[in-house]
Amino acid sequence: MAVPKKKVSSARRDKRRSNNSKLTLPGMVKCSNPACGETIRPHCVCKVCGYYNGKKVLNVKEEA
């Protein structure tokens, strides 16, 4: 059975563990509505105008 010869230093241990915590944002794309142009997550309905794939699918209330 394999047994470590020496104690792993905290710096080395933390360097190894830090690679799992790197979070990345999902890629953002522009809204398919040319009048809107808001950046949204891909394959999602735009919350500003309600467009998806060039078609209006949601009725969004406009705040005045």
C-alpha positions in Angstrom: 0.0 0.0 0.0 1.4 3.4 -0.9 2.2 5.7 2.0 3.5 9.3 1.6 7.1 9.8 2.7 6.7 13.4 3.8 3.9 15.8 4.8 2.4 17.8 2.0 2.9 21.4 2.7 -0.1 23.6 3.0 1.0 25.8 0.0 1.3 22.7 -2.2 -2.0 21.3 -1.0 -3.8 24.6 -1.6 -2.3 25.0 -5.1 -3.7 21.6 -6.0 -7.1 22.4 -4.5 -7.5 25.8 -6.1 -7.8 24.4 -9.6 -11.3 23.1 -8.9 -12.7 26.4 -7.7 -12.1 28.4 -10.9 -15.5 29.3 -12.1 -16.2 30.7 -15.5 -19.2 32.6 -16.8 -21.2 31.1 -19.5 -20.7 32.6 -23.0 -22.9 35.6 -23.6 -24.5 36.4 -27.0 -26.5 39.3 -28.3 -30.3 39.2 -28.4 -31.7 38.2 -31.7 -34.0 41.2 -31.7 -32.1 43.9 -33.7 -33.8 46.7 -31.7 -32.8 45.2 -28.4 -29.1 44.2 -28.7 -29.0 43.1 -25.0 -26.4 40.5 -24.0 -28.1 37.2 -22.9 -27.1 33.6 -22.2 -27.3 31.4 -25.3 -30.5 29.4 -25.9 -32.5 31.6 -23.4 -35.3 34.1 -23.9 -34.3 37.7 -23.6 -35.7 39.1 -20.4 -35.7 42.7 -21.7 -37.8 42.2 -24.9 -39.0 38.6 -24.8 -37.5 37.5 -28.1 -36.0 34.0 -28.7 -34.5 32.9 -32.1 -35.9 36.0 -33.8 -39.5 35.5 -32.6 -41.5 37.1 -29.8 -42.4 34.4 -27.3 -43.0 36.4 -24.1 -45.0 39.5 -23.4 -42.7 41.7 -21.3 -44.2 44.6 -19.4 -42.4 47.9 -20.1 -41.5 49.9 -17.0 -42.1 53.7 -17.4 
